[in-house]
C-alpha cells in the first residue's frame, strides 16, 4: 500500500504522464485555451467506442455465450490517494483475487480511527485468499468474522472480486465497487448499496460507538460474469466512482489500451482524474481514492 510521501510524488508524476489528448477528451486543463487541432482530433476519436461485436455484447452473451479459453489470469496495478486515510486494499495476482474497503468516516466524530476496521478486514481477506482462494462471499464472510473478533473499531464498505477459470465473481457491501470493460465499453458494473443519501451499507464490529451498526454479510450483492482475454476490470472506493463518470472511465481505459498503458499507469491516471474532479467546487466530492486496475490475459502471455 502506498504511503503519503509516495502519493505526493505520484500526483506530480501522474500530472506529467496524462496525455494531452486525454486531458482534451476529459476537458482537464483546456478550459481557457483552444485545443490544438491534432490533439482535438485524437481526443474526438476516443469518444467513440470501437465498432466491434465484443463492445456490443448482450447480458445473455456475457453469461451464456461461447466461453473463452479457461486458462486466464489477472495482472493488476493499484493507486491510493489518501485524504483521511480510511481506505484499504489488497491484491493477489496468482490467486486472482482483489479487494477494496472504505472506512465509514462518521466514526471519526466519535474519536475512532475510521480506517481501522477497513484495514483489518482487508488484511484478513488477504490472509484467507493466500491460504485457500474461495468465492468472494466466503472470503468476505470469513474476513468479517476475523475482523469482528479482533475488536477493531469502526465500520467499512467492501468489495472482493476473484477470477476462477473464465468467471469473474464478486461480493460487495456498500458503495465500493467495480466495472468490467470490453472493447472500451462497460459491460458489467456494480450498483451502490445505500441506506439513505450518503449513507452506504456497511460492515462493522458493533461495540459501543455506535452499537449494532453492521448490515452484515447477508446483505452482500454477489454474482459473476464471463470474462475474456483483453477485458479490463476496475475496482475502487467511492472516491473513484463518485468523481469519475462511466463515460470518462471508458475514455481512460480506451486510450490506455490503445497506447499500451500498464495496469499501474492506468490506475494512476484514473486516480488522478478522480482527484482533479474532487477538487472542483460544484461537482467534486473530496475523499480517499483507491483504484485497482486488472487486465484479464491468457495464462501463457
URSULQUI-V979467 format. One record per residue. N is the residue number from 1. OMEGA is omega in degrees with one decimal (999 if undefined). BURIAL is 1 if it has 16 or more other ideal C-beta (glycine too) atoms within 10 Angstrom, else 0. D_LAST is the distance of its C-alpha to the last C-alpha in Angstrom with 2 decimals. Layout:
BEGIN
n;omega;burial;d_last
N;OMEGA;BURIAL;D_LAST
N;OMEGA;BURIAL;D_LAST
END
This chain:
BEGIN
n;omega;burial;d_last
1;-177.7;0;26.30
2;179.8;0;27.57
3;-172.0;0;31.31
4;178.0;0;33.83
5;177.7;0;34.17
6;-177.3;0;30.43
7;179.3;1;30.68
8;177.0;0;33.51
9;-178.6;0;31.46
10;-178.7;1;28.43
11;179.1;1;30.69
12;177.8;0;31.93
13;178.1;0;28.47
14;-177.7;1;27.34
15;-179.9;0;30.47
16;-176.1;0;29.71
17;-177.8;0;26.12
18;-178.9;1;26.95
19;-179.1;1;26.96
20;-179.7;1;30.44
21;178.6;1;29.37
22;175.9;1;28.02
23;179.6;1;31.32
24;-178.6;1;33.17
25;-179.3;1;31.30
26;179.5;1;31.98
27;176.2;0;35.40
28;173.6;1;34.85
29;179.1;0;37.20
30;-175.7;1;38.77
31;-175.7;0;41.60
32;179.6;0;44.38
33;-179.5;0;43.05
34;178.3;0;41.92
35;177.1;1;38.30
36;-172.0;0;37.81
37;-177.6;0;37.49
38;178.3;0;34.10
39;179.4;1;32.61
40;179.9;1;34.38
41;178.9;0;33.01
42;179.2;1;29.36
43;179.8;1;30.14
44;-179.6;0;31.74
45;-179.6;0;28.73
46;-178.7;1;26.72
47;-177.8;0;29.32
48;177.2;0;28.44
49;177.4;1;25.29
50;-177.5;0;23.63
51;179.4;0;25.53
52;178.7;0;22.94
53;178.6;0;23.51
54;-178.3;1;20.62
55;-177.9;1;22.59
56;-177.1;0;25.68
57;178.7;1;24.46
58;177.9;0;27.33
59;-179.7;0;27.52
60;179.1;0;28.14
61;-177.3;0;25.00
62;-175.5;1;22.96
63;-173.4;0;24.56
64;-175.1;0;25.61
65;-180.0;0;23.67
66;-175.6;0;21.35
67;175.3;0;18.55
68;175.9;1;14.87
69;-173.2;0;12.92
70;-175.9;0;13.55
71;-179.9;0;10.38
72;175.1;1;9.37
73;178.4;1;9.28
74;163.8;1;10.52
75;-176.9;0;10.39
76;173.1;1;14.05
77;-176.3;1;16.83
78;173.3;1;20.57
79;178.9;1;23.91
80;176.9;1;27.36
81;-175.4;1;30.54
82;168.7;1;33.51
83;175.1;0;36.91
84;-177.3;0;38.55
85;177.9;1;35.71
86;-177.5;1;35.67
87;172.2;1;31.92
88;178.7;1;29.49
89;174.2;1;25.84
90;175.4;1;23.18
91;174.5;1;19.51
92;-176.3;1;17.64
93;-177.7;0;13.87
94;179.3;0;13.78
95;-179.5;1;16.50
96;-175.1;1;15.21
97;176.3;1;18.67
98;177.6;1;20.15
99;178.7;1;23.85
100;176.4;1;26.37
101;-177.1;1;30.16
102;179.6;1;33.04
103;-178.5;1;36.42
104;-169.7;1;39.37
105;-177.3;1;41.34
106;-179.6;1;44.76
107;179.5;1;44.90
108;178.8;0;45.39
109;179.1;0;48.82
110;-179.3;0;49.82
111;176.5;0;48.78
112;174.4;1;45.78
113;-172.7;1;42.41
114;178.1;1;40.65
115;-173.3;1;37.18
116;-176.8;1;37.99
117;178.0;1;37.20
118;-178.4;1;33.84
119;179.5;1;32.81
120;-179.9;1;34.01
121;-179.2;1;32.41
122;176.4;1;28.90
123;178.6;1;29.45
124;177.7;1;30.59
125;177.3;1;27.61
126;179.9;1;25.25
127;179.4;0;27.31
128;-179.3;1;27.24
129;-179.2;1;23.50
130;-178.4;0;22.97
131;-176.1;0;25.40
132;178.5;0;24.66
133;-177.8;1;22.31
134;177.8;1;24.37
135;-175.3;1;24.99
136;-179.5;1;25.46
137;178.5;1;29.19
138;177.1;1;29.75
139;-178.8;1;27.98
140;-179.8;1;30.05
141;-179.8;1;33.22
142;178.8;1;32.88
143;178.8;1;32.07
144;178.7;1;35.05
145;-179.6;0;37.33
146;179.6;1;36.42
147;177.5;1;36.87
148;-179.3;1;40.26
149;-179.5;0;41.31
150;-177.2;0;40.51
151;-179.7;0;43.14
152;-179.9;1;40.96
153;174.2;1;42.86
154;-179.2;1;41.80
155;-173.7;1;39.60
156;162.5;1;36.13
157;-179.5;1;34.01
158;170.8;1;30.57
159;174.5;1;27.36
160;174.7;1;24.66
161;177.6;1;21.57
162;178.0;1;19.24
163;177.7;1;16.33
164;-174.0;1;17.26
165;176.6;0;15.48
166;-179.1;1;15.59
167;171.7;1;18.56
168;-176.6;1;18.80
169;-179.6;1;22.14
170;169.4;1;24.50
171;179.4;1;27.90
172;175.4;1;29.86
173;177.5;1;33.42
174;-172.7;1;34.81
175;162.7;1;33.29
176;-171.0;1;30.06
177;-175.1;1;27.48
178;173.3;1;24.20
179;174.9;1;23.03
180;-178.2;1;20.18
181;178.8;1;19.56
182;-178.8;1;18.32
183;178.3;1;18.95
184;-178.6;1;20.74
185;177.3;1;23.10
186;178.5;1;23.78
187;177.4;1;23.65
188;-177.6;1;24.48
189;176.5;0;26.34
190;176.0;1;28.41
191;-176.7;0;32.17
192;172.9;1;34.08
193;-177.7;1;36.57
194;169.3;0;39.83
195;178.5;0;43.16
196;-177.7;0;44.79
197;177.1;0;44.16
198;177.3;0;42.14
199;-175.8;0;42.33
200;168.0;1;39.07
201;-173.8;1;38.94
202;172.0;1;38.15
203;177.4;1;37.96
204;178.7;1;40.46
205;-177.6;1;42.27
206;-179.4;0;45.59
207;-172.1;1;48.27
208;-171.4;0;51.16
209;-26.0;0;49.63
210;-176.0;0;49.40
211;173.5;0;49.87
212;-174.2;0;47.86
213;-174.4;1;45.42
214;173.1;1;42.38
215;176.9;1;41.29
216;-179.3;0;39.39
217;-179.5;1;36.14
218;-179.0;0;38.06
219;-175.1;0;37.68
220;172.6;1;33.89
221;-177.2;1;32.17
222;177.9;0;29.43
223;176.8;0;27.22
224;178.7;1;23.83
225;175.9;1;21.93
226;178.2;1;19.32
227;-175.7;1;16.10
228;172.9;1;13.42
229;-179.3;1;10.00
230;176.8;0;11.16
231;177.2;1;14.02
232;179.2;1;15.32
233;178.0;1;17.52
234;179.2;1;20.33
235;-178.1;1;22.51
236;173.3;1;25.73
237;-178.6;1;29.41
238;173.8;1;32.19
239;173.1;1;32.34
240;-169.6;1;29.35
241;174.1;1;30.31
242;-173.1;1;34.02
243;179.0;1;33.45
244;179.0;1;30.61
245;-178.0;0;31.38
246;-178.3;0;28.89
247;175.6;0;29.18
248;176.6;1;28.56
249;179.3;1;25.43
250;-179.6;1;24.20
251;-179.6;1;25.18
252;-179.5;1;23.34
253;179.6;1;20.03
254;-179.7;1;20.67
255;-179.4;1;21.39
256;178.4;1;18.61
257;-178.8;1;16.05
258;-177.5;0;18.02
259;175.8;0;18.36
260;177.1;0;14.84
261;168.8;1;16.08
262;176.8;0;14.25
263;-179.9;1;14.83
264;-179.8;0;17.75
265;-179.8;1;19.25
266;177.0;1;19.25
267;178.2;1;20.81
268;-175.5;1;23.33
269;176.1;1;24.39
270;177.8;1;24.84
271;178.6;1;26.90
272;177.3;1;28.81
273;178.1;1;29.68
274;179.5;1;30.87
275;177.8;1;32.91
276;-178.6;1;34.50
277;-176.7;1;35.53
278;-179.1;1;36.81
279;179.5;0;39.35
280;-170.3;0;40.89
281;-171.8;0;44.23
282;-174.6;0;44.44
283;-176.2;0;40.93
284;177.1;0;39.04
285;-179.4;0;38.77
286;-176.8;0;38.45
287;166.5;1;36.39
288;-178.7;1;33.71
289;175.3;1;30.31
290;179.8;1;27.12
291;169.2;1;23.80
292;176.8;1;20.39
293;179.6;1;17.51
294;172.6;1;14.39
295;173.2;1;11.38
296;-175.0;1;10.34
297;172.9;0;6.66
298;-177.5;0;5.39
299;-177.2;0;5.60
300;-179.3;0;3.82
301;999;0;0.00
END
